C-alpha cells in the first residue's frame, strides 16, 4: 500500500503545531506535562501515536473531556479539517487516586471523564492549558499521589533510567521488591506490567536514534539494547509501533 507522503521525513510538521507546557508546581506531583496540538488538513490524516505508561486526560473545544488509559500498542487518530486538542499526561502511578479501582481497568480504553468518579465537571471555556489545569486543580485527590502510587512511579523511573535492566527480576531486585509484588503494584497503579514498561523504555532508544537522523546500524543497536539478535528487536518494534524499524524510521527527517 502506498504511504501517505505527509507522514514521511517530518512532513507532518507543516500541518500541525505542538506545544508542551510544564505543569504548575502544585500539580507537578500528578502531571508530568501538558500538550496541545492544532492541525489543519484538507484530506484526513492518520496520526500514529506511540505509547508510554501514562494515563492522559484530553479535551477538545465543544466536547467533554476524555480519559485515555495506557495503550499497549500504538494508536491511530484521524485528523481532519481544522481542530485542536489539549491534554495532560499523568505521571506513572499518579492517576489511581481518581479511580475506584485499578488503573489496569483503563488499559487500552478511552472513556468519558464524566464516568471517572474523581473527575466531576469539566474545564471552562475556552479550552486551553490554563482551563485544563484549573479544572484538574479543583479535583485533585490530595497534595500528592498515595505512597504506593509514588513507589510505582519511582520504579517506572528506575526502568526508564537504567538501560542495564532488561528483565522484571532485575527491576524487582533494583527496587528492593519481589516480582509478584511488582506485578501487583503495576496493575493497580500503572496499568501495564513491569515487563511491558522495561521493553518500552528500551525501545525509546530506538526512536531517539531515528530522530537523530543518522543511519542506524540495527544489528549493533539490537546488541546495545540487550537483544539476542536483530530479529528480536524487529519483532518488538513492529509489535509496539505497527511497522518494522526501517519502515518506521522513514517518518523522521534525515540529518
C-alpha positions in Angstrom: 0.0 0.0 0.0 1.3 3.4 -0.9 2.3 5.5 2.1 0.8 8.9 2.8 3.7 11.4 1.9 2.6 13.6 4.8 3.9 11.1 7.3 7.4 10.9 5.8 10.6 12.8 6.7 8.8 15.0 9.2 6.3 16.4 6.6 3.5 16.3 9.2 5.1 19.4 10.9 3.7 21.5 8.0 0.2 20.7 9.1 0.4 20.5 12.9 1.6 22.7 15.7 2.6 21.2 19.0 3.3 22.9 22.4 4.4 21.2 25.7 3.9 23.5 28.7 5.2 22.3 32.1 2.7 21.9 35.0 2.4 24.3 37.9 4.3 23.2 41.0 1.2 22.1 42.9 0.2 19.8 40.0 3.6 18.5 39.2 3.3 15.5 41.6 0.5 14.3 39.4 1.1 15.7 35.9 4.4 15.3 34.1 3.4 17.8 31.4 0.7 19.3 29.2 0.5 19.1 25.4 -1.6 20.9 22.9 -1.9 20.0 19.2 -3.7 22.0 16.5 -4.0 20.9 12.9 -5.4 21.8 9.5 -5.9 19.1 6.9 -7.8 19.3 3.7 -7.7 15.5 3.4 -8.0 13.3 6.6 -4.6 12.2 8.0 -4.0 9.1 10.1 -1.8 10.2 13.0 0.1 7.3 14.6 0.8 7.8 18.4 3.5 5.7 20.2 2.5 4.5 23.7 4.1 5.3 27.1 3.0 4.1 30.5 0.9 7.2 31.2 -2.8 8.0 31.5 -3.8 11.1 29.6 -6.8 13.4 30.0 -7.8 15.3 26.9 -10.3 17.9 26.0 -11.5 19.4 22.7 -13.5 22.6 22.1 -17.2 21.8 22.4 -16.7 18.3 23.8 -16.4 16.8 27.2 -13.0 15.6 28.5 -11.8 12.1 27.9 -9.5 9.7 29.8 -7.1 7.6 27.8 -5.7 4.6 29.6 -2.3 3.3 28.8 -2.2 1.7 25.4 0.0 -1.4 25.0 0.4 -0.7 21.2 0.4 2.4 19.0 -3.0 4.0 18.4 -4.2 5.9 15.3 -6.2 9.2 15.5 -7.7 10.5 12.3 -7.2 14.3 12.0 -9.4 16.1 9.5 -10.2 19.8 8.9 -9.0 22.3 11.4 -9.0 21.2 15.0 -7.3 21.3 18.4 -6.9 19.1 21.4 -5.3 19.8 24.8 -4.1 17.1 27.1 -2.5 16.3 30.4 0.0 13.4 30.7 -0.2 12.0 34.2 2.9 10.6 35.9 3.0 6.8 36.1 1.3 5.8 39.3 -0.4 9.1 39.8 -3.8 8.5 38.4 -5.0 5.8 40.8 -6.4 8.4 43.2 -9.1 9.5 40.7 -10.4 5.9 40.3 -12.4 3.5 42.4 -10.4 0.5 41.0 -7.0 -0.4 39.5 -5.5 1.7 36.7 -5.3 -1.5 34.6 -9.1 -1.3 34.2 -8.4 1.6 31.8 -5.7 -0.1 29.8 -6.3 0.1 26.0 -9.5 2.1 26.7 -10.8 5.6 26.2 -13.7 6.7 28.4 -15.6 9.9 29.1 -14.1 11.7 32.1 -17.7 12.0 33.5 -17.6 8.2 34.1 -14.5 8.6 36.3 -15.5 9.1 40.0 -12.7 11.6 40.7 -13.3 13.8 37.7 -16.6 15.7 38.1 -17.4 18.7 35.9 -15.2 19.8 33.0 -12.8 22.6 32.1 -14.1 26.0 31.4 -14.2 27.6 28.0 -12.0 28.5 26.1 -10.3 25.1 26.1 -6.6 25.7 26.7 -3.9 24.5 29.1 -4.9 27.1 31.7 -8.5 25.9 31.9 -7.5 22.3 31.9 -5.1 23.0 34.7 -7.6 24.9 36.7 -10.1 22.0 36.4 -7.6 19.4 37.5 -6.5 21.6 40.4 -10.2 21.6 41.6 -10.5 17.8 41.6 -7.1 16.7 42.9 -7.4 13.8 45.4 -4.8 15.3 47.6 -1.5 17.2 47.6 0.4 14.2 46.1 -0.3 10.6 45.0 -0.5 7.8 47.5 2.6 6.2 48.9 2.0 3.2 46.7 1.5 5.4 43.6 4.7 7.2 44.3 6.5 3.9 44.7 5.1 2.7 41.4 6.3 5.9 39.7 9.8 5.6 41.2 10.1 2.0 39.9 9.0 3.1 36.4 11.6 5.9 36.5 14.2 3.3 37.5 13.3 1.1 34.5 13.5 4.2 32.2 16.8 5.4 33.5 18.8 2.2 33.9 19.5 0.6 30.5 21.1 -2.4 32.2 17.7 -3.5 33.5 16.3 -5.9 30.9 14.2 -8.3 33.0 11.5 -8.0 35.6 13.5 -9.9 38.2 16.3 -7.4 37.7 13.9 -4.5 38.2 12.4 -6.1 41.3 15.9 -6.6 42.8 16.9 -3.0 42.0 13.7 -1.7 43.6 14.1 -4.0 46.7 10.9 -5.8 45.9 9.7 -9.2 44.6 8.5 -9.9 41.0 5.0 -10.8 42.2 4.6 -7.7 44.3 5.9 -5.5 41.5 3.4 -7.0 39.1 0.5 -6.3 41.6 1.8 -2.8 42.2 1.9 -2.0 38.4 -1.5 -3.5 37.7 -3.0 -1.3 40.5 -1.1 2.0 39.9 0.4 2.0 36.4 -1.9 0.0 34.2 0.6 -2.2 32.4 3.1 -4.8 33.7 6.7 -4.2 34.5 7.8 -6.3 31.6 6.0 -4.0 29.2 7.5 -0.9 30.8 11.0 -2.3 30.6 10.6 -3.1 26.9 9.0 0.3 26.1 11.9 2.2 27.6 14.5 0.1 25.9 12.7 0.9 22.6 12.8 4.6 23.5 16.4 4.5 22.5 15.3 3.2 19.0 13.2 6.3 18.4 15.9 8.6 19.7 18.3 7.2 17.2 15.7 7.6 14.4 15.0 11.2 15.5 18.8 12.0 15.3 18.6 11.5 11.6 21.8 9.5 11.3 21.9 6.0 9.6 21.2 3.3 12.2 23.2 0.0 12.5 20.3 -2.1 13.5 22.3 -5.2 14.4 24.6 -3.1 16.7 21.7 -1.3 18.2 20.0 -4.6 19.0 23.1 -5.7 20.8 23.4 -2.4 22.7 19.8 -2.9 23.9 20.4 -6.4 25.2 18.6 -8.3 22.4 20.0 -11.7 21.4 19.8 -10.7 17.7 18.3 -8.2 15.3 15.1 -10.2 14.5 14.0 -9.9 18.2 14.4 -6.1 18.1 12.4 -6.0 14.8 9.7 -8.1 16.4 9.3 -5.8 19.4 9.4 -2.6 17.3 6.8 -4.0 15.0 4.6 -5.1 17.8 4.7 -1.7 19.5 4.7 0.7 16.6 2.9 -1.4 13.9 5.8 -1.1 11.5 9.3 -2.7 11.2 12.0 -0.3 12.3 13.3 0.6 8.8 9.8 1.4 7.8 9.1 3.5 10.9 12.4 5.4 10.6 11.2 7.0 7.3 8.9 9.2 9.4 11.9 11.1 10.7 13.9 13.6 8.6 17.4 12.6 7.7 20.2 14.7 9.0 
